[in-house]
Amino acid sequence: MANILYLVHRLPYPPNKGDKLRSYHLLKHLTAHHKVWLGTFVDDAEDWAHVPAVREQCEELFAAGLNPLTSRVASLSGLLTGEALSLPYYRDRAMRDWVDRVARTQRFDAVVVFSSTMAQYAEQLRAVAGPLPMLVDFVDVDSAKWTDYAKARRWPMSWLYRREGRELLAYERGVAERARCSFFVTEGEKALFQRLSATDAPIEALGNGVDSGYFAPLPQQASPFDADELPLVFTGAMDYWPNVDAVQWFAAEVLPQLRQRWPTLRFTIVGRAPTPAVLALAGDAIRVTGTVPDVRPYLQHAAAVVAPLRLARGVQNKILEAMAVGRPVVAARSCVEALGADGVLAGQDLLAADSAGDYLELLHALLSAPARAQAIGQQARERVLRQFSWQAHLSKLDGYLPQEQPA
């Protein structure tokens, strides 16, 4: 058993969105074998209610409040310092003071960083406590996301996002070169980072998992849909730009033609914090739920689940959860390919689409053949059971962590 400092950019609970799912399961894995001191931020007022539950799992927890608006303003200081704006966004005096205190009062054996922006506190720890093994879970290549965003925006935001991609990549490269090992969610993200950064630092792929006991077929659950409705479902945090873009594009480019053939079809967007742009989509053909107490009934009773993400890469938990429930999924090819390293087969475990025409054709086929849709969903469930255990993936970390605390 070792003493671990775990630094996370967002409170890893509740596990209700992609990054929090991964950081939460990583916390569970670490606390099962080690003593953990957790430093994190709370950027959603509702999450303060969950801090006591997380604290019970840790030797000590420090949570600093983060106001997204004031943090955006603070991040602009990066334009003067020449650094990535993401770094001052997460720079906090109280967090620095806490890290300094625990570094002087505890003997840590390793530091685990979730999201590259938290590595600035690991560097502070190094200055106080000396060299420590550092493991960094980048998850995705965040710098590449900013570069992708630049392509979808006009000047001056395109210039700002392009700059952020460039400066953040330089920072990510330095972090990776100081880490004992860095991790990315797929082999594709790993290869992308190695190509962009031109580094030979130790890097591994560390896949996502899904709780297949919780996300399981339960057809006896009451349906949230109308009896005469043909439900099509998208799930996700609806204040996340790639999700907003996905549902707006699908609503404009696919849904009208789909409803010409299937007039009772209704597109249900399930997820917290829908933006005004998402709320504006609501109408006869589209339902926007906002936060729901349990997403599983929406997945369970969906005729199909769609993930038409154009601005996101990597493993999407929303896809794994739908597969675990046994529903047929039609997703962007880039998202399907991200699962390929784990053996997921496009066309058998789920369906891949490149264009509006692809979504129309694939969804028409699924809705016309319920037995085939059911078979794809069943195979998807079986794939999840074989390949997507959190424990199987996260055990890869163990070889890089001390197994016993030094005497």
Residue pairs with C-beta under 8 A, 6 or more apart in sequence:
1 33
1 34
1 35
1 403
1 404
1 405
2 34
2 35
2 109
2 110
2 401
2 402
2 403
2 404
2 405
3 34
3 35
3 37
3 59
3 106
3 107
3 108
3 109
3 405
4 30
4 34
4 35
4 36
4 37
4 108
4 109
4 110
4 111
4 112
4 401
5 36
5 37
5 39
5 99
5 102
5 103
5 108
5 110
5 111
5 112
5 122
5 125
6 26
6 27
6 30
6 36
6 37
6 38
6 39
6 58
6 111
6 112
6 114
7 38
7 39
7 40
7 99
7 111
7 112
7 113
7 114
7 118
7 119
7 121
7 122
8 23
8 27
8 38
8 39
8 40
8 41
8 114
8 115
8 118
9 19
9 40
9 41
9 90
9 114
9 115
9 117
9 118
10 19
10 20
10 23
10 40
10 41
10 42
10 43
11 20
11 40
11 41
11 42
11 47
11 50
11 51
11 54
11 63
12 20
12 23
12 24
12 26
12 27
12 38
12 40
12 54
12 114
13 20
13 24
13 27
13 47
13 50
13 53
13 54
14 20
14 24
14 47
14 50
15 21
15 24
15 25
16 237
16 272
17 236
17 237
17 240
17 272
18 236
18 237
18 316
18 317
18 318
19 114
19 115
19 139
21 208
21 317
22 114
22 137
22 139
22 185
22 208
22 317
23 114
23 137
25 209
25 390
25 394
26 112
26 114
26 137
26 394
26 397
27 36
27 38
27 54
27 57
27 58
28 57
28 390
29 390
29 391
29 394
29 395
29 397
30 36
30 112
31 57
31 58
33 398
33 401
33 403
34 401
35 59
36 57
36 58
36 59
37 58
37 59
37 60
37 61
37 102
37 106
37 108
38 54
38 58
38 60
38 61
38 62
39 61
39 62
39 64
39 95
39 98
39 99
39 118
39 121
40 61
40 62
40 63
40 64
41 63
41 64
41 65
41 66
41 90
41 92
41 95
42 48
42 51
42 63
42 64
42 65
42 66
43 66
43 67
43 68
43 71
48 63
51 61
51 63
54 61
55 61
60 102
62 94
62 95
62 98
62 102
64 92
64 94
64 95
64 98
66 90
66 92
71 89
71 90
72 89
74 88
74 89
74 91
75 85
75 86
75 87
75 88
75 89
76 85
76 88
77 88
78 84
78 85
78 86
78 87
78 88
78 167
79 85
81 88
82 167
83 167
83 171
84 143
84 164
84 167
84 168
84 170
84 171
85 160
85 164
85 167
86 116
86 117
86 142
86 164
86 168
87 117
87 120
87 171
89 117
90 117
90 118
90 120
91 120
95 121
96 121
96 124
99 121
99 124
99 125
99 128
100 124
100 128
102 108
103 124
103 125
103 128
103 129
104 128
104 129
107 129
108 125
108 129
108 132
109 132
109 133
109 401
109 402
109 405
109 406
110 132
110 133
110 134
110 135
110 180
110 400
110 401
110 402
111 122
111 125
111 132
111 133
111 134
111 135
112 134
112 135
112 136
112 137
112 397
113 119
113 122
113 134
113 135
113 136
113 137
113 175
113 179
114 137
114 139
115 137
115 138
115 139
115 142
116 136
116 138
116 142
116 168
116 171
116 172
116 175
119 134
119 136
119 175
122 132
122 134
123 178
125 132
126 132
126 134
133 180
133 400
133 401
133 402
134 178
134 179
134 180
135 179
135 180
135 181
135 182
135 183
135 397
135 400
135 401
136 175
136 176
136 179
136 181
136 182
136 183
137 182
137 183
137 206
138 172
138 176
138 182
138 183
138 184
138 189
138 193
139 183
139 184
139 185
139 189
139 314
140 184
140 185
140 189
140 313
140 314
141 169
141 172
141 184
141 189
141 192
141 193
141 196
142 168
142 172
143 164
143 165
143 166
143 168
143 169
143 172
143 196
144 165
144 169
144 192
144 193
144 196
144 313
145 165
145 311
145 312
145 313
146 161
146 162
146 164
146 165
146 168
147 161
147 162
147 165
147 166
148 311
149 161
149 241
149 311
150 157
150 158
150 159
150 160
150 161
150 162
150 165
151 158
152 245
152 311
153 161
169 196
169 197
172 193
172 197
173 197
173 198
173 199
175 182
176 182
176 193
176 197
176 199
176 201
176 203
177 199
177 201
179 201
179 202
180 202
180 400
181 202
181 203
181 204
181 400
182 201
182 202
182 203
182 204
183 203
183 204
183 205
183 206
183 396
183 397
184 190
184 193
184 203
184 204
184 205
184 206
185 205
185 206
185 207
185 208
185 314
185 315
185 338
186 205
186 207
186 314
186 315
186 338
186 339
186 341
187 205
187 341
188 313
188 314
188 337
188 338
188 341
189 205
189 313
189 314
189 338
190 203
190 204
190 205
193 199
193 203
194 203
204 396
205 341
206 393
206 394
206 396
206 397
207 315
207 341
207 342
207 388
207 393
208 315
208 317
208 320
208 388
208 390
208 393
209 320
209 388
209 389
209 390
209 391
209 392
209 393
209 394
210 317
210 320
210 321
210 323
210 324
210 384
210 388
210 390
211 324
211 390
212 324
212 381
212 384
212 385
212 388
212 389
214 296
215 296
215 299
215 320
215 321
215 324
215 325
216 324
216 325
217 300
217 325
217 326
217 381
218 296
218 300
219 300
221 296
221 297
221 300
221 301
222 297
223 297
223 300
223 301
224 292
224 297
224 298
224 301
225 231
225 266
225 268
225 301
226 266
228 264
229 264
229 265
229 266
230 262
230 264
230 265
230 266
230 303
230 367
231 265
231 266
231 268
231 298
231 301
231 302
231 303
232 258
232 265
232 266
232 267
232 268
232 302
232 303
232 304
232 305
232 306
232 363
233 267
233 268
233 270
233 298
233 299
233 302
233 304
233 305
233 306
233 322
234 243
234 246
234 247
234 250
234 267
234 268
234 269
234 270
234 271
234 305
234 306
234 307
234 308
234 318
235 270
235 271
235 295
235 298
235 299
235 305
235 318
235 321
235 322
236 243
236 246
236 270
236 271
236 318
237 243
237 271
237 272
237 273
238 244
238 247
238 269
238 271
238 272
238 273
238 274
238 275
238 278
238 288
238 290
239 272
239 273
239 274
239 275
241 311
242 309
242 310
242 311
242 312
243 271
243 309
243 312
244 275
244 277
244 278
245 309
245 310
245 311
246 307
246 308
246 309
246 310
246 311
246 312
247 267
247 269
247 278
247 281
247 308
248 277
248 278
248 281
249 308
249 310
250 267
250 306
250 308
250 359
251 267
251 281
251 285
251 286
253 356
254 308
254 356
254 359
254 360
254 363
255 265
255 267
255 285
255 286
256 285
257 356
257 360
258 265
258 359
258 360
258 363
258 364
259 265
259 285
261 364
262 367
265 285
265 303
265 367
266 284
266 285
266 286
266 287
267 285
267 286
267 287
268 286
268 287
268 289
268 298
268 302
269 278
269 281
269 286
269 287
269 288
269 289
270 289
270 292
270 295
270 298
271 289
271 290
271 291
272 290
272 291
273 290
273 291
274 288
274 290
278 288
279 288
281 288
282 288
289 298
292 298
295 321
296 325
299 305
299 321
299 322
299 325
299 327
300 325
300 327
302 322
302 327
303 366
303 367
303 370
303 373
304 327
304 328
304 329
304 330
304 363
304 366
304 367
304 373
305 318
305 319
305 322
305 327
305 328
305 329
305 330
306 329
306 330
306 331
306 359
306 363
307 316
307 318
307 319
307 322
307 329
307 330
307 331
307 332
307 335
308 330
308 331
308 332
308 353
308 359
309 316
309 331
309 332
309 334
309 335
310 332
312 334
312 335
313 334
313 335
313 338
314 335
314 338
315 335
315 338
315 339
316 331
316 335
316 338
319 329
319 331
319 335
319 339
319 350
320 384
320 388
322 329
322 380
323 329
323 349
323 350
323 377
323 380
323 381
323 383
323 384
324 380
324 381
324 384
324 388
325 377
325 381
326 377
326 378
326 380
326 381
327 377
327 380
328 350
328 351
328 366
328 373
328 374
328 376
328 377
328 380
329 350
329 351
329 380
330 350
330 351
330 352
330 353
330 359
330 362
330 363
330 366
331 350
331 351
331 352
331 353
332 352
332 353
332 354
333 346
333 352
333 353
333 354
336 344
336 346
336 350
336 351
336 352
337 346
337 352
339 349
339 350
340 346
342 387
342 388
343 383
343 386
343 387
344 350
344 383
344 387
345 383
346 352
348 376
348 379
349 376
349 379
349 380
349 383
350 376
350 380
351 362
351 366
351 376
352 358
353 359
353 362
365 372
366 372
366 373
366 376
367 373
